[in-house]
Amino acid sequence: YSNSISVSEHVVMMILALVRNYIPSYGTVVRGGWNIADCVERSYDLEGMAVGTVAAGRIGTAVLRRLKPFDVKLHYTDRHRLPGSVEQELGLTFHPTAESMVRICDVVTINAPLHPETEHMFDDKLIGRMKRGAYLINTARGKICDRDAVVRALESGQLAGYAGDVWFPQPAPQDHPWRHM
């Protein structure tokens, strides 16, 4: 339980960094640029977006609680449905499967443990079922996402962005494709 709050805050930070296009905009300024149009070209408001978590345990639920004030539509999938009082309090929509949830979400955050059922869960097939231009955040385990499927989805525009603080393997080798994307 030592880092549940830290991770949930980190997820919210990464969502905002992706949706608001923070890192590329920062890079523009560092390189001496100042064309605001270049910075905001891919910058969007989080408000009104559909955001879903794969797993709603300690971290997933903490993420949902932190996102509620952003006036987003909150979704979740988990093997264990949350109590109705929590769903009502946070305005949550439950989905029985990740596949049914990712189809409607603009942002998907992974907060699930790694086990045989979740290893490479986010492969070409599941990512292909996501909304085109959606964002994917993984602070769970690197092997939940198929490394090359994420690369292909970013290159094709299926994903607008990917953020994660977990890799496979860890530490990632210098030629790991996510290092350069």
N, C-alpha and C positions, 0 to 999 in steps of 0.2 A: 504493500500500500504506500510505499515511500514516495513514489513519483507519479501517482495518478493525476494529481492536480497539475503538476508541471507538464506532463504529456498532454493533457486536455488543453491547456493554454497554448502549448506548442502547435497543436492541431489547428486551433483557431488562427494563430499567427500565420501558419502556412497557407490556410485557406485564403486569408486576406492578401497575403503576398502574391498568390497566384491570380486571384480574381482581379485585384487592383493593379496587376502587372508591375509590382514594385521592383523586383530585381533588374529587369531590363531598363526601367526608368532610371533607377539609381546608376546603372552603367552608363546611360546617356550623359548624365550630369558629370560623372567621374571623368568621362572622356572629353569634357569641355562643352558638351552640347546643351542646348536650352530650348529646343523646339518642343513646346508643350504638346503639340499635335502628335509628334512621334511617341511621346510618353503615354498619352491617353488613348492611342489608337486601339489598344487591346485591354483597356482598363474598364471594368464594369462595376456596378453596384452589386453587393451581395444581397441587399434587400430584395425580397420577392423571389429569390431563387429557391429551388428545391434542394435540400441538403440531406443526405442520408448516411447513416453509419452501419457498417457491417459489424455487428456485435454491440450490445448495449449493456455491458457489464460496468464496472467502476469507471473506466476511462470513457467508454462510449456514452454513458449517461452523463458524465461530467461535461463532455463535449456538447451534447445536446442542450444541457442547461446553460452553457456559456453562449450558445448560438441563438437562443430564444430572443434576446433583446434586439437582434439584427432584423427581426421581422421576416424571417425565412419560413418556408414550409418544411417542417422537420419530419423525417422518415427514419425507420430503423428496421433491421432484420436481426433476429437472434433465435437461437434454439429455444430460449425461454422468454415468453412474452412478459413484458413489464406489467405491473399492476395497473388496472384501469385508472386509478387516481393519478398515477404518474403520467400516463398517456394524456389524460385530460389536462393536467396542470401544464404540461409542456406543449400541448397541441400536436401530439405525435400521431403519425400514421404507421401502423405495423404492416410489414410485408412478410409472408411466410418463407420467401426465398430471396437470396441476393439478386437473382436474375429478375424477379418481378420488381424489385426496388430500383435497380440501376437504370432501368428503362426510362424512368421519369425524373431522375435526379440530375441536377446541373453540377453538383459536387458530391463525391462519394469519399468518405473517410473509412479506412480499415482499422478496426480496433479489436481484432480477433486474435486468439492464440494460434500458434502454428501447430497443426497436427495433420495427419494424412488427409482429412477432409478439406483442409484449407490450403495445403501446399499447392502452389501454382493455380489457385482458385481464379485469379485474375489473369486468364490466358487470352488468346486471340478471340475465342468464342464469347466469353463474358464481356470483355472490353468492347467487342463488336456489338453487343446488345445495349451498351451505354448510349446515351444521347450523344450525337456527334458534337464535338466541341466541349464535352464535359471535362471536369477536373478530377484528378484522383490523388488522394493523400494516403500515404502508408507510414504509420508510426508503429506498426505491429511487428511484423517480421518480414525480412526481405524476400524469403521464399514463398510468401503468399502471392506475390506478383511474379509472373514469368518475365524475366528481364527483357528478352528480345521482343515479346509481345508489346510491352510498354514502349520500347523503341519504335517499333513499326507503327503503333497507334499515334505516337507523337509526330512521326514523320508524315503520316497520311492526313493528320488533322482530326482523326477520330477522337483523340484527347487534345484539349487545348493546353493542358499542363499536367505535370506530375510533380509531386513533392514528397519526399520521404527522408527519414533520418535512419533508415535501416537498409542494409545491403545484403546481398549474398554473392560471394562470401564476404565476411567482414574480417579484417579490413579489405576493402575492395581493391583489386589490382589496378595499376595505373591505366591499363587499357579498357577498364570497365566503361561501356558506352554511356552510362548515366553521368559520368564525370564531365563529359563534354557536351551535354545537352542542356 
